[in-house]
Amino acid sequence: MASARILGTGIDLVESRRMQEVIERWGARFKDKVFLPDEQNYCDAKAFPCHHYAARFAAKEAVSKAFGTGISLHINWLDMEVERDPESGAPSIRLIGKGLELARHHHAGQILVSLSHTHDYAVASAIVVADDSTH
C-alpha cells in the first residue's frame, strides 16, 4: 500500500448561535459572500439551517488553515465548496478559482474533510494530502 504525504491539517469550531445571529443580521449578503448557491440550497432545506451553515463555514476555515493561508488573498470563501456524496452522505471539498490554483501550487491531490455538529457547535477538520504522482 502506498503511503500518503500530508501537506497540512486544519480544524475549526463554530458556535451555531453565532452563525444564526449573523444570518439573521446580514441575510443574503452574508450567505452570498461565504456560500455558493448549492451550499445555500442544501442548508436552507434543513430544519435547522444554522447548524449546517456553521459546519460548512468551519469546513472552509479548516481547509484554509490546512493550506497554511487562512482565508486570504490565496483562497477565499467562494474558492471552495462543501459537497455531499448523494449515496453515502460523506462531505467533500471542491476547489474552484484561487483554491484550485493553490492546490496545484502545493501539489495537493486530495482534501479529506470531516464535519460534525451538535445543537450548540459545529466542527470540521481538513487534511490536505499531496499528489505524489507529480514527484
FENQUIKA-V664907 format. One record per pair of residues at least 24 apart in sequence whose C-alpha atoms are under 6 Angstrom apart, sorted by the first residue. I is the first residue (numbers start at 1). GAP is how many residues later the second one is. Records with the same first field share a line. If there is no record, write none. Layout:
# FENQUIKA-V664907
I=GAP + GAP
This chain:
# FENQUIKA-V664907
5=124 + 125
6=122 + 123
7=121 + 122 + 123
8=58 + 59 + 119 + 120
9=57 + 117 + 118
10=52 + 55 + 56 + 115 + 116
11=51 + 113 + 114
12=46 + 50 + 111 + 112
13=45 + 109 + 110
14=40 + 107 + 108
15=105 + 106
16=34 + 35 + 38 + 104 + 105
19=31 + 35
20=30
34=43 + 44
54=68
55=67 + 68
58=65 + 66
59=65
62=63 + 64
63=63
75=24
107=24
